[in-house]
Amino acid sequence: MLKIKLKDNSIIEVEKGTPIIEVAKKISEGLARNTTCGEVNGEIKDLRYELNEDCNLVIHTFNEEDLEGKKAYWHTTSHIMAQAVKRLFPDVKFAIGPSIDNGFYYDFDVEEPFSDEDKEKIEEEMKKIIKEDIKIERFSLPKKEALELMKDQPYKQELIEELPEGEEISFYKQGDFTDLCAGPHLVSTGKVKAVKILSSSGAYWKGSEKNKMLQRIYAISFPKASQLQEYLDYLEEVKQRDHRKIGKDLEIFMTHKLVGSGLPMYLPNGATIRRILERYIQDKEIELGYDHVYTPSLANVELYKTSGHWEHYKDDMFPSMKFDNEEMVLRPMNCPHHMLIYKNKMHSYRDLPIRIGELAHDFRYEASGSVCGLERVRQMCQNDAHLFVRPDQIKEEVGRVLNLIKEVYQKDFGFPAESFEYRLSLRDKNDKEKYIDNDEMWETAESQLREILKELKIDFYEAEGEAAFYGPKIDIQIKTALNHDVTIPTCQLDFALPERFELEYIGEDGKAHRPVVIHRAILGSSDRFISFLLEETKGNLPVWIAPTQVKILPITDNQHEYAYKLKEELQHKGIRVQVDDRNEKTGYKIREAQLQKIPYMLVVGAKEVEENAVSVRSREEGDIGKKSVDDFIEEILKKIEEKR
């Protein structure tokens, strides 16, 4: 008998040679019905895998937290899709069909791209195969026999040829369909319940444009039809929140191939949003004693060799450019420039902390396939700052940074506290080459941030491998409306750059000492923050940020003079306002203003002119009713000031 240790640390005894699926049955029939694969001593195994020694066993099922369990389920469904395609297109050549984080895909070599009608037929055929409940069997072959079995499938043959001699070559068979595959898979096609083909696209074999273009079909499956519907509803929500769609609809930004990938251009509405945000954060920083600077976006390569970026960050930088006797490069971040600004003159211990802030343009080389709207760009405007502090000031200054983050995100932008998590990002001790080599510095910096979080009574978790190359950091993880975790504000502790740039201050003892640098970003990059804000609000921006806060809608031409006089009055109060004087019905103008996400619409007719009033409509509340002009101005200015 074998002793099998389960996830809850309980021990179960089974006979030698017992398959994982039988272990699941021994625990409970319900578990066996939902089991998708097993994990033996940390290695994912097929349900048919036989246990021959004492081991640790985790039984995976399809649930929200179990990605491995879902991947086995989706991998099985990819084979069902391949079998359906084979039935409908007998001459198809198969490439690969892996599971991904949300569903799966399969790449096919067919004469013509799949039409919408083709995909509907494939989905129906998949449902038939599921209903047939075909048993799925695993077997292995030597290399020569494997090549013979796949003689009509050139892509499979290529994959087999690449396998080292002696390695097990496994296949999975379900009825009339057999595929080269390492697994794992479910025991029959009937275990899959609900399927949906999502999209299709072209994809090069092995991702190389030198190879043939194949046809890729993306799909997903679930154990329950209700789960599939929830996912489809989620996809629709994603579509409605996509900042690229919102950005186009609201004329916030645009891209053009003549400008280049990852280089968005802000239209007037977007420029207004960005200007308001940047002024807002700079004013916050000025109140807290920051001094702002401007530094060039280009620097000598030697600057980044001194800072360590050239050694640790070169692959993310644009290629250098040679000018006369200098080698220059577009900067990826501005901390080296700020080190030199600090070093520009001698400082006393009384001068510290010195807080240097900048809205700086940085450049990072992103592959063209990874750029995305405003979220991932090649040129960004960073809300960056560096705090030069004495060691005894670290705790207070880090606390001030964390308080500023709370004030910005929770008070001014209204994000709930429960959507925030604090992550202490540490270096990966097993991959030290990625980081500046100084064990003592790392231990000191990591322990200091850990103690600060504890002293401030902030709940946090630790994550190895997430530190910057020069030091650990506190990342604030925000749970978005789409249930994603994003990192925008950060606070980093750095003992390394002050050492590399030989920064000093004269202490109370009259001797030279090294300052410590706190790197911090509140909004992160303006670009990414705007993309985040658009998706969180669906474009319904708070009134203080909205590019147009008020739209005046005169009912007839007779109210045009009053409308423009009203516009001038609101503009003098700092309110962003437009007049829609087109010869259209008022209902049409209101609907269009709603689509443009305008916070307030002021309808003016003969009575409003006579009474020096406006009929107010709110984006959220609808018809509010008639108000005097003075009352409306007072109310909207209060909302803007209070950042409601």
LUMLO-314591 format. One record per residue (C-alpha): residue number from 1; residue in one letter; x, y, z. Coordinates in steps of 0.1 Angstrom, whole numbers, plus 2048, in hexadecimal, padded with zeros to 3 digits. Layout:
NUM / A / X / Y / Z;
...
***
This chain:
1 / M / 800 / 800 / 800;
2 / L / 80B / 824 / 7F8;
3 / K / 808 / 842 / 80F;
4 / I / 7FA / 85F / 7FC;
5 / K / 7FB / 881 / 80D;
6 / L / 7DF / 898 / 801;
7 / K / 7DD / 8BE / 800;
8 / D / 7CD / 8C0 / 823;
9 / N / 7EA / 8AC / 831;
10 / S / 7D4 / 88D / 836;
11 / I / 7E2 / 86B / 82C;
12 / I / 7CF / 852 / 816;
13 / E / 7DC / 82F / 80F;
14 / V / 7D8 / 81F / 7ED;
15 / E / 7E6 / 801 / 7DA;
16 / K / 805 / 806 / 7C5;
17 / G / 7FB / 80D / 7A1;
18 / T / 7DB / 820 / 7AA;
19 / P / 7D2 / 83B / 790;
20 / I / 7CC / 85E / 79D;
21 / I / 7A7 / 85D / 792;
22 / E / 7A2 / 83E / 7A9;
23 / V / 7B2 / 851 / 7C6;
24 / A / 799 / 86D / 7C0;
25 / K / 77C / 853 / 7C0;
26 / K / 789 / 845 / 7E1;
27 / I / 786 / 867 / 7F0;
28 / S / 763 / 86E / 7E2;
29 / E / 74F / 867 / 7C2;
30 / G / 748 / 88C / 7BF;
31 / L / 76C / 895 / 7BF;
32 / A / 773 / 87B / 7A5;
33 / R / 758 / 889 / 78E;
34 / N / 769 / 8AC / 790;
35 / T / 78D / 8A2 / 78F;
36 / T / 7A0 / 8AE / 771;
37 / C / 7C5 / 8A4 / 779;
38 / G / 7DC / 89D / 796;
39 / E / 7FD / 8AC / 7A3;
40 / V / 816 / 892 / 7AF;
41 / N / 833 / 8A1 / 7C3;
42 / G / 82E / 8C2 / 7B1;
43 / E / 82B / 8B3 / 78E;
44 / I / 80A / 8B5 / 77B;
45 / K / 7FE / 892 / 771;
46 / D / 7E2 / 883 / 75D;
47 / L / 7C5 / 872 / 76F;
48 / R / 7D0 / 851 / 761;
49 / Y / 7F3 / 854 / 771;
50 / E / 7FA / 837 / 788;
51 / L / 809 / 83D / 7AA;
52 / N / 826 / 826 / 7B2;
53 / E / 836 / 836 / 7D1;
54 / D / 82D / 84B / 7EF;
55 / C / 827 / 86E / 7E4;
56 / N / 815 / 890 / 7E9;
57 / L / 7F6 / 892 / 7D4;
58 / V / 7E1 / 8B1 / 7CB;
59 / I / 7C1 / 8A9 / 7B9;
60 / H / 7B7 / 8C5 / 7A2;
61 / T / 793 / 8CE / 798;
62 / F / 783 / 8EA / 783;
63 / N / 77F / 907 / 79A;
64 / E / 787 / 92C / 79C;
65 / E / 7A8 / 929 / 7AF;
66 / D / 7B5 / 909 / 79E;
67 / L / 7C5 / 914 / 77D;
68 / E / 7D5 / 8F1 / 778;
69 / G / 7B4 / 8E1 / 77B;
70 / K / 7A4 / 8F8 / 762;
71 / K / 7C1 / 8F4 / 74A;
72 / A / 7BD / 8CE / 748;
73 / Y / 798 / 8D3 / 742;
74 / W / 79E / 8ED / 726;
75 / H / 7BA / 8D8 / 717;
76 / T / 7A2 / 8BB / 713;
77 / T / 789 / 8D2 / 702;
78 / S / 7A4 / 8DD / 6EA;
79 / H / 7A6 / 8B9 / 6DE;
80 / I / 780 / 8B8 / 6DB;
81 / M / 782 / 8D7 / 6C5;
82 / A / 79E / 8C7 / 6B0;
83 / Q / 789 / 8A7 / 6AB;
84 / A / 76B / 8BD / 6A0;
85 / V / 781 / 8CF / 687;
86 / K / 78E / 8AE / 67A;
87 / R / 76B / 8A1 / 674;
88 / L / 761 / 8C1 / 661;
89 / F / 782 / 8C7 / 64F;
90 / P / 791 / 8A4 / 649;
91 / D / 7B1 / 8B2 / 639;
92 / V / 7BA / 8C9 / 656;
93 / K / 7DE / 8C9 / 664;
94 / F / 7E1 / 8CD / 68A;
95 / A / 7FB / 8E2 / 69B;
96 / I / 7F7 / 8E8 / 6C1;
97 / G / 7D9 / 8ED / 6D9;
98 / P / 7E3 / 8F8 / 6FC;
99 / S / 7CF / 905 / 718;
100 / I / 7D4 / 929 / 722;
101 / D / 7CB / 93E / 740;
102 / N / 7A7 / 942 / 733;
103 / G / 79D / 925 / 71D;
104 / F / 7B2 / 916 / 701;
105 / Y / 7BA / 919 / 6DC;
106 / Y / 7C4 / 901 / 6C0;
107 / D / 7D8 / 90A / 6A1;
108 / F / 7CD / 8FA / 680;
109 / D / 7DB / 8F9 / 65D;
110 / V / 7BD / 8FD / 646;
111 / E / 7B9 / 90A / 623;
112 / E / 7A3 / 928 / 62C;
113 / P / 79E / 93C / 64D;
114 / F / 781 / 930 / 662;
115 / S / 761 / 943 / 65B;
116 / D / 747 / 94B / 676;
117 / E / 732 / 930 / 667;
118 / D / 74F / 917 / 669;
119 / K / 753 / 920 / 68E;
120 / E / 72E / 91A / 695;
121 / K / 730 / 8F8 / 685;
122 / I / 750 / 8EF / 699;
123 / E / 73F / 8F9 / 6B9;
124 / E / 721 / 8E4 / 6B1;
125 / E / 737 / 8C6 / 6A8;
126 / M / 74A / 8CB / 6CA;
127 / K / 729 / 8C8 / 6DC;
128 / K / 721 / 8A7 / 6C9;
129 / I / 743 / 899 / 6D3;
130 / I / 73C / 8A3 / 6F7;
131 / K / 71A / 892 / 6F6;
132 / E / 72A / 872 / 6E8;
133 / D / 73F / 870 / 708;
134 / I / 75C / 860 / 6F7;
135 / K / 776 / 84F / 70D;
136 / I / 798 / 860 / 70C;
137 / E / 7B6 / 848 / 70D;
138 / R / 7DB / 84F / 711;
139 / F / 7F7 / 83B / 701;
140 / S / 81C / 83F / 6F9;
141 / L / 831 / 835 / 6DB;
142 / P / 856 / 834 / 6D2;
143 / K / 862 / 851 / 6BB;
144 / K / 861 / 83C / 69B;
145 / E / 83E / 830 / 6A0;
146 / A / 832 / 852 / 6AC;
147 / L / 83F / 862 / 68B;
148 / E / 82D / 847 / 677;
149 / L / 80C / 84D / 68A;
150 / M / 80F / 872 / 682;
151 / K / 81A / 86E / 65E;
152 / D / 7FE / 884 / 651;
153 / Q / 804 / 89F / 66B;
154 / P / 824 / 8B3 / 662;
155 / Y / 822 / 8CA / 681;
156 / K / 81F / 8AD / 699;
157 / Q / 83C / 89B / 687;
158 / E / 851 / 8BA / 68C;
159 / L / 849 / 8BB / 6B1;
160 / I / 852 / 896 / 6B4;
161 / E / 873 / 89A / 6A2;
162 / E / 87C / 8B5 / 6BB;
163 / L / 877 / 89E / 6D9;
164 / P / 898 / 88F / 6E8;
165 / E / 89F / 86A / 6E2;
166 / G / 890 / 854 / 6FD;
167 / E / 875 / 86D / 708;
168 / E / 852 / 85F / 70C;
169 / I / 83C / 869 / 6EF;
170 / S / 818 / 869 / 6FB;
171 / F / 7F7 / 86B / 6E8;
172 / Y / 7D3 / 86E / 6F1;
173 / K / 7B8 / 85D / 6DD;
174 / Q / 792 / 864 / 6DE;
175 / G / 77F / 850 / 6C5;
176 / D / 78B / 858 / 6A1;
177 / F / 7A3 / 873 / 6AD;
178 / T / 7C6 / 86F / 6BA;
179 / D / 7DD / 88C / 6C4;
180 / L / 801 / 88F / 6CF;
181 / C / 7FF / 89D / 6F2;
182 / A / 810 / 89C / 714;
183 / G / 7EE / 8A1 / 726;
184 / P / 7DF / 8A1 / 73E;
185 / H / 7BB / 89A / 733;
186 / L / 799 / 891 / 741;
187 / V / 78D / 86D / 73E;
188 / S / 772 / 873 / 724;
189 / T / 764 / 88F / 70E;
190 / G / 743 / 88E / 721;
191 / K / 754 / 89E / 73F;
192 / V / 754 / 8BF / 72C;
193 / K / 732 / 8D0 / 72E;
194 / A / 730 / 8F3 / 71F;
195 / V / 746 / 900 / 703;
196 / K / 748 / 920 / 6EF;
197 / I / 75F / 92B / 6D2;
198 / L / 76A / 94E / 6D9;
199 / S / 77E / 95A / 6BB;
200 / S / 797 / 951 / 6A0;
201 / S / 7B6 / 961 / 692;
202 / G / 7D6 / 95A / 67E;
203 / A / 7F4 / 94D / 690;
204 / Y / 817 / 944 / 683;
205 / W / 823 / 920 / 68A;
206 / K / 83A / 923 / 6A9;
207 / G / 833 / 948 / 6A9;
208 / S / 84C / 950 / 68E;
209 / E / 842 / 964 / 670;
210 / K / 85B / 94F / 65B;
211 / N / 843 / 932 / 65F;
212 / K / 820 / 92B / 651;
213 / M / 802 / 93E / 65D;
214 / L / 7EA / 927 / 66F;
215 / Q / 7C6 / 92C / 67A;
216 / R / 7C1 / 92F / 6A0;
217 / I / 7A0 / 92A / 6B1;
218 / Y / 79B / 936 / 6D5;
219 / A / 780 / 926 / 6EA;
220 / I / 777 / 91E / 70E;
221 / S / 763 / 904 / 721;
222 / F / 753 / 8FF / 743;
223 / P / 743 / 8E4 / 758;
224 / K / 722 / 8F8 / 75A;
225 / A / 70F / 90C / 740;
226 / S / 70A / 927 / 75B;
227 / Q / 730 / 92B / 75E;
228 / L / 733 / 930 / 739;
229 / Q / 718 / 94A / 739;
230 / E / 729 / 95C / 756;
231 / Y / 749 / 95C / 742;
232 / L / 739 / 969 / 722;
233 / D / 729 / 985 / 737;
234 / Y / 74B / 98D / 745;
235 / L / 75A / 98F / 722;
236 / E / 73E / 9A8 / 719;
237 / E / 747 / 9BC / 737;
238 / V / 76C / 9BB / 72D;
239 / K / 762 / 9C8 / 70B;
240 / Q / 74E / 9E4 / 719;
241 / R / 76B / 9EE / 730;
242 / D / 787 / 9EB / 717;
243 / H / 798 / A0C / 719;
244 / R / 7A1 / A0B / 6F4;
245 / K / 77D / A0A / 6EB;
246 / I / 774 / A25 / 704;
247 / G / 792 / A3A / 6F9;
248 / K / 786 / A38 / 6D5;
249 / D / 761 / A3F / 6DD;
250 / L / 768 / A5C / 6F3;
251 / E / 784 / A6A / 6DD;
252 / I / 79F / A67 / 6F8;
253 / F / 7BC / A59 / 6E4;
254 / M / 7C6 / A4A / 6C3;
255 / T / 7E2 / A36 / 6B4;
256 / H / 7EF / A35 / 690;
257 / K / 807 / A1E / 67F;
258 / L / 81A / A3B / 671;
259 / V / 823 / A46 / 694;
260 / G / 82A / A22 / 6A0;
261 / S / 81F / A07 / 6B8;
262 / G / 81C / A10 / 6DD;
263 / L / 81C / A36 / 6D6;
264 / P / 7F9 / A43 / 6DC;
265 / M / 7EF / A67 / 6D4;
266 / Y / 7D8 / A79 / 6EC;
267 / L / 7BA / A8B / 6DD;
268 / P / 7AD / AAB / 6ED;
269 / N / 796 / A97 / 705;
270 / G / 7B3 / A81 / 70F;
271 / A / 7CB / A9E / 713;
272 / T / 7B2 / AAF / 72A;
273 / I / 7B0 / A8F / 740;
274 / R / 7D5 / A8C / 741;
275 / R / 7DB / AB0 / 749;
276 / I / 7C3 / AAF / 766;
277 / L / 7D2 / A90 / 775;
278 / E / 7F6 / A9C / 772;
279 / R / 7ED / ABE / 781;
280 / Y / 7DA / AAC / 79D;
281 / I / 7F7 / A96 / 7A7;
282 / Q / 811 / AB2 / 7A4;
283 / D / 7FC / AC8 / 7BB;
284 / K / 7F9 / AAB / 7D4;
285 / E / 81F / AA7 / 7D4;
286 / I / 826 / ACC / 7D7;
287 / E / 810 / ACD / 7F6;
288 / L / 825 / AB1 / 804;
289 / G / 847 / AC3 / 7FE;
290 / Y / 851 / AB4 / 7DD;
291 / D / 867 / AC8 / 7C5;
292 / H / 861 / AC1 / 7A0;
293 / V / 87B / AC0 / 785;
294 / Y / 87F / ABA / 760;
295 / T / 899 / AA3 / 753;
296 / P / 8A1 / A98 / 72F;
297 / S / 893 / A78 / 71F;
298 / L / 8B5 / A70 / 711;
299 / A / 8D5 / A68 / 723;
300 / N / 8F8 / A5A / 71F;
301 / V / 8FA / A34 / 722;
302 / E / 914 / A39 / 73E;
303 / L / 8F8 / A47 / 754;
304 / Y / 8E6 / A25 / 752;
305 / K / 906 / A12 / 756;
306 / T / 90C / A25 / 777;
307 / S / 8E8 / A1F / 783;
308 / G / 8E8 / 9FA / 779;
309 / H / 8CB / 9FD / 760;
310 / W / 8E2 / 9F5 / 743;
311 / E / 8EC / 9D4 / 753;
312 / H / 8CA / 9CA / 761;
313 / Y / 8B1 / 9DC / 74A;
314 / K / 8C1 / 9DF / 728;
315 / D / 8A9 / 9C7 / 717;
316 / D / 88C / 9DE / 71F;
317 / M / 89E / 9FD / 712;
318 / F / 89F / A0A / 6EF;
319 / P / 8C0 / A06 / 6DC;
320 / S / 8DA / A20 / 6E2;
321 / M / 8E3 / A3B / 6C9;
322 / K / 906 / A48 / 6C2;
323 / F / 90C / A6E / 6BF;
324 / D / 92F / A7A / 6B9;
325 / N / 942 / A6D / 6D8;
326 / E / 922 / A65 / 6ED;
327 / E / 90C / A46 / 6ED;
328 / M / 8E9 / A51 / 6F7;
329 / V / 8C9 / A3E / 700;
330 / L / 8A5 / A46 / 707;
331 / R / 89F / A42 / 72C;
332 / P / 889 / A27 / 73A;
333 / M / 885 / A39 / 75C;
334 / N / 891 / A59 / 76C;
335 / C / 8A1 / A4E / 78D;
336 / P / 8C5 / A52 / 780;
337 / H / 8BE / A76 / 776;
338 / H / 8B0 / A7D / 799;
339 / M / 8CF / A6E / 7A9;
340 / L / 8E4 / A88 / 797;
341 / I / 8CC / AA5 / 7A0;
342 / Y / 8D0 / A9B / 7C5;
343 / K / 8F6 / A99 / 7C0;
344 / N / 8F7 / ABC / 7B0;
345 / K / 8FF / ACB / 7D2;
346 / M / 908 / AC1 / 7F5;
347 / H / 8EC / ABA / 80E;
348 / S / 8EA / ABC / 833;
349 / Y / 8D6 / AA3 / 849;
350 / R / 8BF / AC0 / 84F;
351 / D / 8B6 / AC2 / 82A;
352 / L / 8A8 / A9F / 829;
353 / P / 890 / A92 / 81F;
354 / I / 893 / AA0 / 7FC;
355 / R / 876 / A97 / 7E6;
356 / I / 87C / A9A / 7C0;
357 / G / 85E / A94 / 7A9;
358 / E / 859 / A94 / 784;
359 / L / 840 / A8D / 769;
360 / A / 859 / A7D / 752;
361 / H / 858 / A6C / 730;
362 / D / 868 / A4A / 731;
363 / F / 86D / A31 / 715;
364 / R / 86C / A0C / 716;
365 / Y / 870 / 9F3 / 6FA;
366 / E / 850 / 9DE / 6F9;
367 / A / 84B / 9C4 / 6DE;
368 / S / 831 / 9D0 / 6C5;
369 / G / 81B / 9B2 / 6CE;
370 / S / 819 / 9BC / 6F3;
371 / V / 810 / 9E1 / 6F0;
372 / C / 7EC / 9E8 / 6F9;
373 / G / 7DB / A0A / 6F6;
374 / L / 7E5 / A20 / 713;
375 / E / 7EB / A02 / 72A;
376 / R / 80C / 9F7 / 71B;
377 / V / 81F / A11 / 707;
378 / R / 843 / A19 / 6FB;
379 / Q / 843 / A3D / 708;
380 / M / 833 / A45 / 729;
381 / C / 830 / A62 / 740;
382 / Q / 839 / A57 / 763;
383 / N / 82D / A67 / 783;
384 / D / 84E / A60 / 794;
385 / A / 860 / A6D / 7B3;
386 / H / 87F / A65 / 7C7;
387 / L / 882 / A6D / 7EC;
388 / F / 8A5 / A71 / 7FA;
389 / V / 8A3 / A69 / 81F;
390 / R / 8B8 / A62 / 83D;
391 / P / 8B5 / A3E / 84B;
392 / D / 8A1 / A4A / 869;
393 / Q / 888 / A5A / 851;
394 / I / 87F / A3B / 83D;
395 / K / 861 / A30 / 851;
396 / E / 851 / A52 / 852;
397 / E / 856 / A59 / 82D;
398 / V / 84A / A36 / 822;
399 / G / 82C / A3C / 838;
400 / R / 825 / A5E / 827;
401 / V / 827 / A4E / 805;
402 / L / 80E / A33 / 80F;
403 / N / 7F7 / A4D / 81D;
404 / L / 7F9 / A61 / 7FC;
405 / I / 7F0 / A41 / 7E9;
406 / K / 7D1 / A3C / 800;
407 / E / 7C7 / A61 / 7FC;
408 / V / 7C9 / A60 / 7D6;
409 / Y / 7B9 / A3E / 7CF;
410 / Q / 7A0 / A3B / 7EC;
411 / K / 796 / A5E / 7F4;
412 / D / 799 / A71 / 7D3;
413 / F / 792 / A54 / 7BB;
414 / G / 77B / A41 / 7D2;
415 / F / 789 / A1E / 7CE;
416 / P / 77E / A08 / 7EC;
417 / A / 799 / 9FE / 805;
418 / E / 790 / 9DA / 801;
419 / S / 79C / 9DB / 7DC;
420 / F / 7C0 / 9E2 / 7E8;
421 / E / 7DA / 9C9 / 7F2;
422 / Y / 7FE / 9D1 / 7FC;
423 / R / 819 / 9BB / 7EE;
424 / L / 83D / 9BB / 7FB;
425 / S / 851 / 9B4 / 7DB;
426 / L / 872 / 9A2 / 7E2;
427 / R / 88E / 996 / 7CD;
428 / D / 891 / 972 / 7C2;
429 / K / 8AD / 964 / 7D6;
430 / N / 8B1 / 947 / 7BD;
431 / D / 8B7 / 95F / 7A0;
432 / K / 8CE / 97A / 7AE;
433 / E / 8DC / 983 / 78C;
434 / K / 8BD / 998 / 785;
435 / Y / 8C5 / 9AF / 7A2;
436 / I / 8E1 / 9C5 / 7AE;
437 / D / 8F9 / 9AF / 7C1;
438 / N / 8F9 / 9B9 / 7E5;
439 / D / 8EA / 9A0 / 7FD;
440 / E / 8EE / 9B6 / 81C;
441 / M / 8DC / 9D3 / 80A;
442 / W / 8BF / 9BD / 800;
443 / E / 8BA / 9AE / 822;
444 / T / 8BB / 9D0 / 832;
445 / A / 8A2 / 9E0 / 819;
446 / E / 88A / 9C2 / 81A;
447 / S / 889 / 9C0 / 83F;
448 / Q / 884 / 9E6 / 843;
449 / L / 866 / 9E6 / 82C;
450 / R / 858 / 9C7 / 83D;
451 / E / 85B / 9D8 / 85F;
452 / I / 84C / 9F9 / 852;
453 / L / 82D / 9E7 / 846;
454 / K / 829 / 9D4 / 867;
455 / E / 82E / 9F4 / 87B;
456 / L / 814 / A06 / 866;
457 / K / 7FD / 9E8 / 86C;
458 / I / 7F8 / 9E3 / 847;
459 / D / 7EE / 9C0 / 83C;
460 / F / 805 / 9B4 / 820;
461 / Y / 812 / 995 / 80F;
462 / E / 835 / 98E / 801;
463 / A / 83E / 985 / 7DD;
464 / E / 861 / 979 / 7D3;
465 / G / 86E / 984 / 7B1;
466 / E / 859 / 9A4 / 7AF;
467 / A / 874 / 9BD / 7BB;
468 / A / 884 / 9D7 / 7A5;
469 / F / 8A8 / 9CE / 79C;
470 / Y / 8B5 / 9E7 / 7B5;
471 / G / 89F / 9E2 / 7D3;
472 / P / 87F / 9D4 / 7E2;
473 / K / 85D / 9E6 / 7E0;
474 / I / 83A / 9E9 / 7ED;
475 / D / 822 / 9E4 / 7D1;
476 / I / 7FE / 9ED / 7D6;
477 / Q / 7E9 / 9D3 / 7C3;
478 / I / 7C7 / 9E0 / 7B8;
479 / K / 7AA / 9C9 / 7B1;
480 / T / 799 / 9D7 / 791;
481 / A / 775 / 9D6 / 787;
482 / L / 77E / 9B9 / 771;
483 / N / 78D / 9A6 / 78F;
484 / H / 7B1 / 9AB / 782;
485 / D / 7CE / 9B4 / 799;
486 / V / 7E1 / 9D2 / 78D;
487 / T / 7FF / 9E4 / 79B;
488 / I / 7FF / A0A / 797;
489 / P / 80D / A1B / 7B6;
490 / T / 82E / A0F / 7C5;
491 / C / 847 / A18 / 7DF;
492 / Q / 86A / A0B / 7DC;
493 / L / 888 / A0C / 7F4;
494 / D / 8AA / A11 / 7E5;
495 / F / 8CC / A0F / 7F6;
496 / A / 8DE / A06 / 7D5;
497 / L / 8DC / A25 / 7BF;
498 / P / 8E8 / A3D / 7DA;
499 / E / 906 / A26 / 7DD;
500 / R / 90C / A24 / 7B7;
501 / F / 909 / A4A / 7B3;
502 / E / 91D / A51 / 7D3;
503 / L / 901 / A67 / 7E2;
504 / E / 909 / A78 / 803;
505 / Y / 8FC / A90 / 81D;
506 / I / 90E / A9F / 83B;
507 / G / 901 / A90 / 85B;
508 / E / 8FD / AA0 / 87D;
509 / D / 920 / A92 / 885;
510 / G / 92F / AA6 / 869;
511 / K / 937 / A86 / 855;
512 / A / 92B / A7B / 833;
513 / H / 90E / A62 / 832;
514 / R / 8FA / A4F / 817;
515 / P / 8D6 / A59 / 813;
516 / V / 8BC / A3E / 80B;
517 / V / 8A5 / A43 / 7ED;
518 / I / 880 / A3B / 7EC;
519 / H / 872 / A37 / 7C9;
520 / R / 84D / A3D / 7C7;
521 / A / 832 / A3F / 7AD;
522 / I / 80E / A49 / 7B5;
523 / L / 7FC / A4A / 794;
524 / G / 817 / A35 / 783;
525 / S / 817 / A3F / 75E;
526 / S / 7FC / A58 / 753;
527 / D / 7F5 / A41 / 736;
528 / R / 7EF / A21 / 74A;
529 / F / 7DC / A34 / 765;
530 / I / 7C4 / A43 / 74B;
531 / S / 7BE / A20 / 73C;
532 / F / 7B7 / A13 / 75F;
533 / L / 79F / A2F / 767;
534 / L / 78C / A2C / 746;
535 / E / 787 / A06 / 74C;
536 / E / 77D / A0B / 770;
537 / T / 763 / A26 / 768;
538 / K / 759 / A19 / 745;
539 / G / 761 / A3D / 73A;
540 / N / 749 / A4C / 754;
541 / L / 765 / A62 / 762;
542 / P / 760 / A76 / 782;
543 / V / 754 / A99 / 77B;
544 / W / 775 / AA8 / 786;
545 / I / 788 / A94 / 76C;
546 / A / 76E / A93 / 74F;
547 / P / 77B / AA5 / 731;
548 / T / 759 / AB6 / 72C;
549 / Q / 747 / ABB / 74C;
550 / V / 728 / ACC / 73F;
551 / K / 716 / ACC / 71E;
552 / I / 6FC / AE7 / 717;
553 / L / 6DF / ADD / 701;
554 / P / 6CA / AFA / 6F4;
555 / I / 6A7 / AEE / 6E9;
556 / T / 6A4 / B07 / 6CB;
557 / D / 6B9 / B21 / 6BA;
558 / N / 6A9 / B3B / 6D0;
559 / Q / 6BD / B2F / 6EE;
560 / H / 6DF / B2F / 6DD;
561 / E / 6E9 / B51 / 6EA;
562 / Y / 6DF / B47 / 70D;
563 / A / 6F2 / B26 / 70A;
564 / Y / 712 / B37 / 6FF;
565 / K / 70F / B51 / 71A;
566 / L / 70B / B35 / 733;
567 / K / 729 / B23 / 725;
568 / E / 73F / B42 / 72A;
569 / E / 733 / B45 / 74E;
570 / L / 73B / B20 / 756;
571 / Q / 75D / B23 / 745;
572 / H / 766 / B41 / 75A;
573 / K / 760 / B2A / 778;
574 / G / 778 / B10 / 76B;
575 / I / 75D / AF8 / 75F;
576 / R / 763 / AE5 / 73E;
577 / V / 744 / AEA / 729;
578 / Q / 738 / AE6 / 705;
579 / V / 718 / AF2 / 6F3;
580 / D / 705 / ADA / 6DC;
581 / D / 6F4 / AF3 / 6C5;
582 / R / 6EC / ADB / 6A9;
583 / N / 6CA / ADB / 699;
584 / E / 6C1 / AB9 / 6A9;
585 / K / 6A5 / AAE / 6C1;
586 / T / 6AD / AB2 / 6E5;
587 / G / 6A9 / A8D / 6EC;
588 / Y / 6C3 / A85 / 6D2;
589 / K / 6DB / A9E / 6E1;
590 / I / 6D6 / A8F / 704;
591 / R / 6DC / A6B / 6F8;
592 / E / 6FC / A76 / 6E7;
593 / A / 708 / A88 / 706;
594 / Q / 701 / A69 / 71A;
595 / L / 716 / A54 / 701;
596 / Q / 732 / A6D / 705;
597 / K / 730 / A68 / 72B;
598 / I / 72B / A8D / 732;
599 / P / 724 / A90 / 758;
600 / Y / 70A / AAD / 754;
601 / M / 6F3 / AB9 / 739;
602 / L / 6E2 / ADB / 73C;
603 / V / 6C2 / ADD / 727;
604 / V / 6B8 / B01 / 720;
605 / G / 697 / B0C / 711;
606 / A / 682 / B2C / 712;
607 / K / 678 / B28 / 737;
608 / E / 69D / B22 / 742;
609 / V / 6A7 / B42 / 72F;
610 / E / 68B / B56 / 73F;
611 / E / 694 / B49 / 763;
612 / N / 6BA / B49 / 75E;
613 / A / 6B9 / B24 / 766;
614 / V / 6C3 / B02 / 757;
615 / S / 6B2 / AE0 / 756;
616 / V / 6CC / AC8 / 763;
617 / R / 6D1 / AA4 / 758;
618 / S / 6EB / A8E / 769;
619 / R / 6FE / A72 / 758;
620 / E / 6F6 / A5B / 775;
621 / E / 6D5 / A69 / 783;
622 / G / 6C3 / A74 / 764;
623 / D / 6AB / A92 / 766;
624 / I / 6B3 / AA6 / 786;
625 / G / 69D / AC4 / 77F;
626 / K / 69F / AE9 / 77B;
627 / K / 6BA / AFD / 78E;
628 / S / 6C6 / B21 / 78E;
629 / V / 6E7 / B26 / 77C;
630 / D / 6F8 / B31 / 79C;
631 / D / 6EC / B12 / 7AF;
632 / F / 6F8 / AFB / 794;
633 / I / 71A / B0B / 792;
634 / E / 71D / B09 / 7B8;
635 / E / 714 / AE4 / 7B9;
636 / I / 72B / AD9 / 79D;
637 / L / 749 / AED / 7AA;
638 / K / 744 / ADD / 7CC;
639 / K / 744 / ABA / 7BB;
640 / I / 763 / AC3 / 7A8;
641 / E / 775 / AD0 / 7C7;
642 / E / 76B / AB2 / 7DC;
643 / K / 774 / A9A / 7BF;
644 / R / 753 / A88 / 7C1;
***
